Amino acid sequence: MADEHGNTPQPGTEINAKEVGQFKHQEVEHVDVYAPNATFDEEEVEPEFHMRTWITLGAFFLLNYTQVVALQGPAAVLTYIGTDLHNTKSQTWVVVVLSLVQGVLGPIISKISDTFQARKLLLVGSCAISFVGACIAPGSGSIYRLIGATILIGVGFASVPLAYAVPSEILPRRWRPSAQAGVSVAALLATISGPFTIGALTKQNPHTGWRLFYWFQAALWGATTIGLFVGYNPPQPHTQLGHLSLWGRICCLDLIGCGLLTAGLALFLTGLGLGGGLYSWTNARTLSTIIIGVVTLIVFGLYESKGTKTGILHHDLFRGGRDQGRTFGICVGLLSIEAVMGFGFAVFYPILTQVLFTADPVLIVARSQACWIPAAASVVVWGFVSTRFRTIREPMLVGFVFFTAGLVGLATIQPGQSVSAIAFACLTGIGIAAPLVLTITGVQLTTPHKLIATATSCTTSARAVAGAVFSAIFAAAFNSRLTDRLPKYVARAALAAGLPAASLPEFIEALSTGDAQALANIPGVTPTVIAEGASALQQAFADSLRIVFIIAVPFGAAAAVACLFLGDVRKTMNYHVDAPLEELHVKRDWNSETA
């Protein structure tokens, strides 16, 4: 309801202070405050948008593209980077720290954004820090400088929840599936182009190629920073926090929850990164880091449940029954399952391709596009279907069926089945697009607008944690099977081809490492022995890799069943705009006016 000046009330904040011992704990409750043109409240008629909104959407398209380029690019040539910097043992941390920073800082940035409505400041500031990091990276003389630069890049990557939330809040709720489809198109285009770009540059020059890619990335971060600064101009926020001191405002941010979450996620994800890499899983450093992280996260959960109602896990996120709180929880779980399935494909399909079909790094990347190109096309379809029929349940169910079917097919791949591997990757891509678009849509349609960034960050952080946990599980399962099968398969084949038993250990070692010179110097080795041994090695890899997809498939089946319990979002999929960037009016019907 508007006041006498024609201003529309929007959610604001009210501070409730509670004395706890000598400290004052402040909780933020939301009340109505006035801001001009705060919302577009017409639910059944379409608003008319102008260039200001479309320019902003373009800036966020670039932001999403840049964030995923930063994630996907270096991972494609990680071995080359580690070799060039003379530290292959620590090379995985170039990728790990990016996800670690995103998982830790994402919820905090989102909480600050929802509390103070400081979206532009946070977005521009975080992207500027990433620009600095991308400029530092090319001059790296050691892996540790590159890791440090990547930590800075991760600050901009941590704004992922805002990159998903803002396009949804500036458009009608009914268009949110289409908005998320646009965001996903940008991300998938980056998934396609990022590895190709760094792969081509590194193939041309292994020393300077990946460094040139970081300059390219710096240009993207710079353009994104300028684009957001110029193109994203939300109305001046009106909150009830203006009278508070700086410390008073900071106390509204759930400092206890932020501290526990930051410490818990940092320790837990660091422990997962240490295990199986720098240290074994049974090493005291690995175990202690993981255990302390898990305990801290449990304490965080207890505090958010019993110690506060308005923290990072705001209790309003879980209220409202089937169509709101329950659907929010299911969507968070579904995106976590997408991570389990998607990380399994993204990490191990390139390995399958390299061992069974081609060793050319460019062709390895090209064959992976059998998934990502169909995904980029199908996100548009999933977004359109959801918008047209005002539902997320049925499209999500169909998407998970396709996704699961693709992984079932990949679990059956044998050496020589090149076309089948591409076909099942394509099926996987069509399926993976549905949860990427519709889970975020479901989260944003079933939670209060005052918590849209916080809700989105809960979802993306859950995805990051699930992906990290199951990447470690998949790697352990794969390595365990390969360690058992490879020596058996190769020994059986080589001995049958005439290799002397005394030469077997050397032969297995040389074949496993791809050392052609060592193979030629082993007594008793013939072209037939090498051919039979190579064939056995491929079969050992195929039989070991399939365990990854076998583990992931039941999660897909569970997700399909969970989709049936999603609530009805038709009522909330209307033309209401939560945070318009301009004064909106009902769209004119030019046909009726000219008739």
C-alpha positions as a printed Julia matrix, in Angstrom:
595×3 Matrix{Float64}:
  0.0     0.0     0.0
  1.41    3.43   -0.98
  1.75    6.37    1.4
  0.51    9.92    0.82
  3.53   10.69   -1.34
  2.98    7.69   -3.59
  5.88    5.67   -2.2
  5.61    1.9    -1.94
  6.75    0.08    1.22
  9.5    -2.5     0.84
 11.06   -4.92    3.3
 13.47   -3.19    5.61
 15.14   -4.06    8.88
 14.45   -3.64   12.57
 17.01   -4.26   15.27
 16.18   -6.33   18.31
 18.93   -6.22   20.93
 19.36   -9.0    23.46
 21.72   -8.81   26.41
 23.89  -11.9    26.69
 26.23  -11.54   29.67
 28.32   -8.44   29.01
 27.67   -8.53   25.28
 24.75   -7.27   23.27
 23.56   -9.58   20.52
 21.56   -7.87   17.8
 19.15   -9.63   15.5
 17.78   -8.1    12.34
 14.04   -8.34   11.77
 12.37   -7.02    8.64
  9.71   -4.32    8.66
  8.25   -2.03    6.02
 10.21    1.06    5.06
  9.52    3.41    2.18
 11.5     3.71   -1.02
 10.32    5.24   -4.27
  9.44    2.66   -6.94
 10.62   -0.15   -4.69
  8.6    -2.83   -6.44
  6.25   -3.44   -9.34
  3.18   -4.9    -7.65
  1.01   -5.76  -10.65
  0.91   -9.55  -10.71
 -1.17  -10.31  -13.78
  0.06   -7.71  -16.29
  3.48   -7.56  -17.9
  5.69   -4.52  -17.17
  7.6    -2.63  -19.84
 11.39   -2.53  -19.5
 13.83   -0.08  -21.0
 17.52    0.04  -21.85
 18.64    0.52  -18.23
 17.47   -2.96  -17.28
 18.82   -4.65  -20.41
 22.27   -3.05  -19.98
 22.39   -4.38  -16.43
 21.53   -7.87  -17.63
 24.36   -7.63  -20.15
 26.78   -6.7   -17.36
 25.72   -9.73  -15.33
 26.01  -11.97  -18.39
 29.64  -10.83  -18.64
 30.14  -11.37  -14.9
 28.97  -14.98  -15.09
 31.09  -15.62  -18.18
 34.19  -14.21  -16.48
 33.68  -16.16  -13.26
 33.44  -19.5   -15.04
 36.38  -18.73  -17.36
 38.44  -18.19  -14.19
 37.31  -21.57  -12.86
 37.42  -23.76  -15.97
 40.44  -22.37  -17.81
 43.43  -23.24  -15.59
 42.02  -26.68  -14.76
 42.41  -27.7   -18.42
 46.22  -27.26  -18.43
 47.04  -27.8   -14.78
 49.81  -30.29  -15.54
 51.52  -27.82  -17.87
 51.32  -25.08  -15.23
 52.75  -27.34  -12.52
 55.58  -28.48  -14.8
 56.43  -24.92  -15.85
 56.57  -23.79  -12.21
 58.47  -26.95  -11.13
 55.9   -28.06   -8.55
 53.41  -30.62   -9.84
 52.76  -31.8    -6.28
 50.98  -28.56   -5.34
 49.45  -27.76   -8.73
 45.91  -28.84   -7.81
 45.7   -25.98   -5.3
 45.56  -23.52   -8.2
 42.02  -24.8    -8.77
 41.13  -25.87   -5.22
 41.65  -22.45   -3.61
 39.24  -20.8    -6.05
 36.38  -23.04   -4.93
 37.53  -22.79   -1.32
 37.37  -18.98   -1.31
 33.99  -19.07   -3.05
 32.56  -21.55   -0.56
 33.83  -19.59    2.45
 33.19  -15.99    1.38
 30.03  -16.5    -0.7
 27.58  -16.75    2.24
 29.2   -13.81    4.03
 29.06  -11.55    0.97
 25.43  -12.54    0.47
 24.55  -11.87    4.12
 26.12   -8.41    3.92
 24.31   -7.78    0.65
 20.88   -8.73    2.01
 21.38   -6.85    5.28
 22.68   -3.57    3.87
 21.42   -3.81    0.26
 24.98   -3.0    -0.83
 24.98   -5.17   -3.93
 26.79   -2.77   -6.27
 29.58   -1.97   -3.82
 30.22   -5.65   -3.14
 30.12   -6.65   -6.81
 32.37   -3.88   -8.08
 34.79   -4.22   -5.16
 35.13   -8.01   -5.4
 35.63   -7.91   -9.18
 38.29   -5.22   -8.81
 40.18   -7.47   -6.36
 39.97  -10.31   -8.89
 41.38   -7.99  -11.56
 44.4    -7.36   -9.32
 44.85  -11.1    -8.76
 44.67  -11.85  -12.49
 47.36   -9.21  -13.12
 49.66  -10.76  -10.5
 49.33  -14.33  -11.83
 51.24  -14.02  -15.16
 54.47  -13.02  -13.41
 54.47  -16.09  -11.17
 57.87  -17.69  -10.74
 56.58  -20.24   -8.24
 53.34  -22.13   -7.74
 52.78  -20.33   -4.44
 52.6   -16.88   -6.02
 50.07  -18.26   -8.49
 48.03  -19.76   -5.64
 48.11  -16.4    -3.85
 46.94  -14.64   -7.0
 44.16  -17.21   -7.36
 42.98  -16.45   -3.82
 42.48  -12.83   -4.9
 40.65  -13.99   -8.03
 38.46  -16.11   -5.76
 37.07  -12.98   -4.08
 35.27  -12.07   -7.31
 34.28  -15.68   -7.8
 32.69  -15.57   -4.33
 30.09  -13.11   -5.64
 28.46  -15.97   -7.57
 25.27  -15.82   -5.42
 24.78  -12.17   -6.36
 25.45  -12.98  -10.0
 22.45  -15.34   -9.84
 20.26  -13.25   -7.54
 20.31   -9.81   -9.18
 19.08  -10.88  -12.66
 16.14  -12.57  -10.96
 15.16   -9.69   -8.7
 15.18   -7.02  -11.43
 12.86   -9.05  -13.68
  9.33  -10.41  -13.09
  9.14  -13.55  -10.98
  7.51  -15.34  -13.89
 10.66  -14.78  -15.95
 13.06  -16.18  -13.36
 13.57  -19.5   -15.18
 14.47  -17.55  -18.32
 16.75  -15.24  -16.32
 18.59  -18.23  -14.86
 18.77  -19.78  -18.32
 20.54  -16.65  -19.55
 22.96  -16.81  -16.63
 23.62  -20.49  -17.36
 24.2   -19.82  -21.06
 26.96  -17.39  -20.1
 28.49  -19.94  -17.72
 28.34  -22.76  -20.27
 29.82  -20.6   -23.03
 32.71  -19.98  -20.63
 32.95  -23.72  -19.96
 33.31  -24.22  -23.71
 35.63  -21.33  -24.59
 37.81  -21.13  -21.46
 39.56  -24.51  -21.83
 39.89  -24.05  -25.61
 41.53  -20.65  -25.17
 44.08  -21.67  -22.55
 44.66  -25.01  -24.3
 45.47  -23.37  -27.64
 47.75  -20.77  -26.02
 49.59  -23.38  -23.94
 49.98  -25.76  -26.88
 51.65  -22.94  -28.82
 54.03  -22.14  -25.95
 53.92  -24.12  -22.67
 55.81  -21.37  -20.8
 54.0   -18.21  -21.91
 50.65  -19.64  -23.06
 48.94  -20.01  -19.7
 50.39  -16.66  -18.61
 48.8   -14.95  -21.61
 45.51  -16.56  -20.57
 45.71  -14.82  -17.2
 46.15  -11.49  -19.0
 43.05  -12.37  -21.01
 41.3   -13.14  -17.73
 42.48   -9.81  -16.29
 40.94   -8.02  -19.26
 37.64   -9.81  -18.59
 37.69   -8.88  -14.9
 38.5    -5.29  -15.79
 35.67   -5.11  -18.33
 33.3    -6.72  -15.82
 34.23   -4.22  -13.11
 33.62   -1.29  -15.44
 30.43   -2.87  -16.8
 28.96   -3.3   -13.31
 30.06    0.16  -12.19
 28.5     1.86  -15.22
 25.66   -0.5   -16.08
 24.25   -1.57  -12.7
 22.61    1.36  -10.92
 20.05    0.17   -8.35
 17.94    2.77   -6.54
 19.32    4.22   -3.33
 18.59    1.66   -0.58
 16.4     2.71    2.34
 16.96    0.72    5.54
 16.54    1.2     9.29
 20.28    0.78    9.86
 21.32    4.33    9.0
 21.23    5.54   12.61
 23.58    2.81   13.83
 27.32    3.18   14.32
 29.69    1.15   12.16
 30.09   -1.41   14.96
 26.32   -1.53   15.41
 25.89   -2.33   11.74
 28.59   -4.99   11.84
 26.85   -6.63   14.81
 23.79   -7.15   12.61
 25.75   -9.55   10.4
 25.59  -12.65   12.63
 29.28  -12.45   13.5
 29.22  -15.71   15.45
 27.62  -17.6    12.57
 29.93  -16.01   10.0
 32.97  -16.89   12.08
 31.94  -20.5    12.62
 30.99  -21.0     8.97
 34.19  -19.41    7.69
 36.4   -21.49    9.98
 34.47  -24.71    9.4
 34.35  -24.51    5.61
 37.95  -23.33    5.32
 39.26  -26.21    7.43
 37.0   -28.86    5.91
 37.66  -27.93    2.27
 41.38  -27.51    2.96
 41.49  -30.98    4.48
 39.79  -32.45    1.43
 42.35  -30.7    -0.76
 45.25  -32.07    1.28
 44.0   -35.67    1.23
 45.31  -37.81   -1.6
 47.58  -34.99   -2.79
 50.2   -33.41   -0.55
 49.4   -35.94    2.19
 47.67  -39.29    2.42
 44.1   -39.56    3.74
 45.4   -41.19    6.93
 48.0   -38.5     7.6
 47.47  -36.6    10.86
 47.5   -33.24    9.07
 44.71  -34.32    6.75
 42.55  -36.01    9.39
 42.89  -33.29   12.02
 42.01  -30.54    9.53
 38.92  -32.39    8.3
 37.73  -33.41   11.78
 38.11  -29.92   13.26
 36.32  -28.5    10.23
 33.42  -30.94   10.56
 33.07  -30.28   14.3
 33.08  -26.52   13.67
 30.37  -26.9    11.02
 28.26  -28.96   13.44
 28.6   -26.19   16.04
 27.61  -23.69   13.34
 24.49  -25.71   12.56
 23.52  -25.93   16.23
 24.05  -22.2    16.71
 21.99  -21.28   13.63
 19.24  -23.62   14.81
 19.11  -22.74   18.52
 21.17  -19.59   19.01
 19.63  -17.21   16.47
 16.64  -16.96   14.16
 18.07  -14.36   11.78
 21.57  -15.63   11.0
 23.04  -16.88    7.76
 20.59  -19.8     7.91
 17.66  -17.46    8.54
 14.67  -19.41    9.87
 12.34  -17.74    7.36
 14.06  -19.77    4.65
 12.52  -22.95    6.04
  9.0   -21.72    6.76
  5.88  -21.81    4.62
  5.19  -25.52    4.18
  5.43  -27.53    0.98
  5.32  -24.66   -1.49
  8.01  -22.61    0.27
 10.3   -23.93    3.01
 10.15  -27.57    1.96
 10.67  -26.77   -1.69
 13.65  -24.58   -0.76
 15.23  -27.45    1.16
 14.61  -29.93   -1.65
 16.11  -27.55   -4.22
 19.27  -27.17   -2.12
 19.51  -30.96   -1.96
 18.89  -31.32   -5.7
 21.68  -28.91   -6.61
 23.98  -30.79   -4.25
 23.11  -34.0    -6.11
 23.74  -32.21   -9.41
 27.23  -31.44   -8.06
 27.82  -35.09   -7.16
 26.84  -36.19  -10.66
 28.28  -33.22  -12.53
 31.69  -33.23  -10.83
 31.96  -36.94  -11.53
 31.49  -36.28  -15.23
 33.56  -33.08  -15.42
 36.6   -34.57  -13.66
 36.65  -38.12  -15.02
 35.24  -37.89  -18.55
 38.44  -36.14  -19.78
 40.49  -38.94  -18.18
 38.34  -41.53  -19.92
 38.8   -39.69  -23.22
 42.57  -39.34  -22.83
 43.21  -42.98  -21.96
 40.73  -44.66  -24.31
 40.48  -42.42  -27.37
 43.04  -39.61  -27.83
 46.05  -38.05  -26.12
 45.8   -34.73  -28.01
 44.9   -32.07  -25.38
 42.88  -30.03  -27.88
 40.87  -33.09  -28.94
 40.29  -34.01  -25.3
 38.73  -30.59  -24.72
 36.82  -30.83  -28.0
 35.26  -34.17  -27.09
 34.11  -32.75  -23.75
 32.04  -30.21  -25.68
 29.71  -33.09  -26.55
 28.27  -32.38  -23.11
 28.6   -28.61  -22.78
 27.3   -27.5   -26.18
 24.01  -29.45  -25.82
 23.8   -28.13  -22.26
 24.12  -24.53  -23.47
 21.35  -25.11  -25.99
 19.04  -27.03  -23.68
 19.15  -24.52  -20.81
 17.19  -22.2   -23.07
 14.61  -24.93  -23.64
 14.31  -25.77  -19.94
 13.98  -22.08  -19.08
 11.3   -21.54  -21.73
  9.29  -24.61  -20.7
  9.38  -23.61  -17.03
  8.37  -20.02  -17.82
  5.63  -21.07  -20.22
  3.99  -23.63  -17.92
  4.91  -21.9   -14.62
  6.4   -25.0   -13.02
  9.78  -26.41  -12.05
  8.7   -29.89  -10.94
  8.1   -31.69  -14.24
 11.01  -30.18  -16.23
 13.38  -30.92  -13.34
 12.21  -34.53  -13.2
 12.71  -35.04  -16.94
 16.13  -33.38  -16.75
 17.36  -35.7   -14.0
 16.1   -38.7   -15.99
 18.22  -37.61  -18.98
 21.16  -36.84  -16.69
 21.01  -40.24  -14.99
 20.58  -42.07  -18.31
 23.73  -40.4   -19.63
 25.77  -41.54  -16.64
 24.36  -45.07  -16.91
 25.58  -45.13  -20.49
 29.03  -43.86  -19.54
 29.3   -46.62  -16.93
 29.15  -49.17  -19.78
 31.83  -47.64  -22.04
 34.54  -49.99  -23.31
 37.74  -49.23  -25.27
 36.88  -48.54  -28.9
 33.38  -47.22  -28.21
 34.23  -43.65  -29.17
 30.87  -42.73  -30.71
 28.94  -44.13  -27.75
 31.03  -42.07  -25.33
 30.19  -38.89  -27.26
 26.5   -39.8   -27.46
 26.19  -40.44  -23.73
 28.08  -37.2   -23.0
 25.5   -35.39  -25.13
 22.67  -36.99  -23.17
 24.37  -35.97  -19.93
 24.61  -32.38  -21.13
 20.93  -32.18  -21.99
 20.06  -33.46  -18.53
 22.51  -31.42  -16.46
 21.07  -28.18  -17.82
 17.71  -28.67  -16.08
 18.9   -28.64  -12.44
 21.41  -25.87  -13.19
 18.53  -23.59  -14.19
 15.57  -24.83  -12.18
 17.05  -25.43   -8.72
 18.19  -21.82   -8.44
 14.83  -20.72   -9.82
 13.03  -22.81   -7.21
 15.14  -21.39   -4.38
 14.48  -17.81   -5.47
 10.73  -18.36   -5.93
 10.17  -19.96   -2.53
 12.13  -17.63   -0.24
 11.42  -14.04    0.83
 13.04  -11.41   -1.37
 14.79   -9.94    1.67
 16.82  -13.19    1.77
 17.25  -13.9    -1.95
 21.05  -13.55   -1.97
 21.43  -15.48    1.3
 19.22  -18.29   -0.01
 21.17  -18.44   -3.27
 24.48  -18.57   -1.39
 23.23  -21.48    0.75
 22.54  -23.35   -2.48
 25.85  -22.58   -4.2
 27.87  -23.32   -1.04
 26.07  -26.65   -0.59
 26.95  -27.44   -4.21
 30.61  -26.55   -3.63
 30.84  -28.73   -0.52
 29.08  -31.68   -2.17
 31.33  -31.41   -5.2
 34.48  -31.29   -3.08
 33.45  -34.24   -0.91
 32.48  -36.5    -3.77
 35.43  -35.52   -5.95
 37.58  -36.93   -3.15
 35.38  -40.04   -2.87
 35.45  -40.61   -6.63
 39.23  -40.19   -6.77
 39.74  -42.65   -3.91
 37.43  -45.24   -5.48
 39.02  -44.87   -8.91
 42.6   -45.05   -7.61
 41.8   -48.07   -5.46
 40.36  -50.04   -8.38
 43.12  -48.94  -10.77
 45.85  -49.94   -8.31
 44.3   -53.41   -8.13
 43.35  -53.94  -11.78
 46.15  -52.37  -13.8
 48.99  -54.69  -12.69
 46.75  -57.78  -13.03
 45.42  -56.91  -16.49
 48.8   -55.84  -17.91
 50.67  -58.79  -16.41
 48.19  -61.31  -17.8
 48.28  -59.78  -21.3
 52.05  -59.26  -21.43
 52.9   -62.76  -20.23
 50.48  -64.26  -22.75
 52.21  -62.26  -25.5
 55.61  -63.71  -24.57
 57.16  -61.22  -22.13
 59.63  -62.86  -19.69
 58.34  -62.84  -16.11
 61.54  -61.15  -14.9
 60.81  -58.11  -17.1
 57.24  -57.7   -15.88
 57.74  -55.09  -13.07
 59.78  -52.81  -15.35
 57.28  -53.23  -18.17
 54.28  -52.32  -16.01
 56.08  -49.24  -14.63
 57.19  -47.98  -18.05
 53.81  -48.62  -19.67
 51.92  -46.9   -16.84
 54.05  -43.75  -17.09
 54.12  -43.72  -20.9
 57.92  -43.91  -21.03
 58.55  -45.13  -24.58
 62.34  -45.06  -24.24
 62.28  -47.24  -21.14
 59.91  -49.7   -22.84
 62.31  -50.16  -25.76
 65.17  -51.08  -23.41
 63.32  -53.76  -21.43
 64.53  -57.31  -22.26
 61.97  -59.41  -24.14
 59.72  -56.51  -25.16
 58.33  -56.76  -28.7
 55.78  -54.66  -30.61
 53.22  -57.38  -29.92
 53.9   -57.27  -26.18
 53.57  -53.48  -26.14
 50.32  -53.6   -28.12
 48.79  -56.24  -25.87
 49.96  -54.43  -22.75
 48.54  -51.1   -23.96
 45.21  -52.77  -24.71
 45.13  -54.28  -21.21
 46.0   -50.91  -19.68
 43.06  -49.31  -21.48
 40.74  -52.03  -20.22
 42.0   -51.55  -16.66
 41.27  -47.82  -16.87
 37.83  -48.43  -18.38
 36.88  -50.89  -15.64
 38.23  -48.55  -12.94
 36.6   -45.39  -14.27
 33.14  -46.9   -14.47
 32.95  -47.05  -10.65
 32.71  -43.24  -10.63
 29.56  -43.28  -12.74
 28.15  -46.29  -10.88
 28.43  -44.36   -7.6
 26.75  -41.29   -9.13
 23.78  -43.05  -10.75
 21.8   -43.82   -7.55
 21.96  -40.14   -6.64
 20.32  -39.33   -9.96
 17.54  -41.81   -9.27
 17.01  -40.33   -5.79
 16.89  -36.83   -7.27
 14.22  -37.86   -9.77
 12.06  -39.17   -6.92
 12.69  -36.04   -4.83
 11.4   -33.89   -7.71
  7.94  -35.37   -7.15
  7.82  -33.68   -3.73
  8.51  -30.17   -5.0
  5.75  -27.66   -4.3
  3.61  -25.64   -6.69
  5.21  -22.31   -7.7
  2.45  -21.13  -10.06
  1.15  -18.55   -7.58
  4.54  -16.92   -7.13
  5.41  -17.03  -10.84
  3.66  -13.77  -11.65
  4.74  -10.39  -13.05
  5.7    -8.91   -9.68
  9.2    -7.35   -9.76
 10.98   -7.31   -6.41
 13.77   -4.81   -7.14
 13.22   -2.91  -10.4
 16.0    -0.64  -11.62
 13.57    1.82  -13.17
 10.05    3.09  -12.68
  7.93    0.41  -14.32
  4.56    0.72  -15.99
  2.21   -1.76  -17.57
  3.4    -2.76  -21.02
  1.41   -1.14  -23.79
 -0.58   -3.27  -26.18
  0.36   -1.59  -29.45
 -1.96   -3.8   -31.5
 -5.05   -2.71  -29.55
 -4.0     0.95  -29.65
 -3.61    0.99  -33.43
 -6.79   -1.0   -34.1
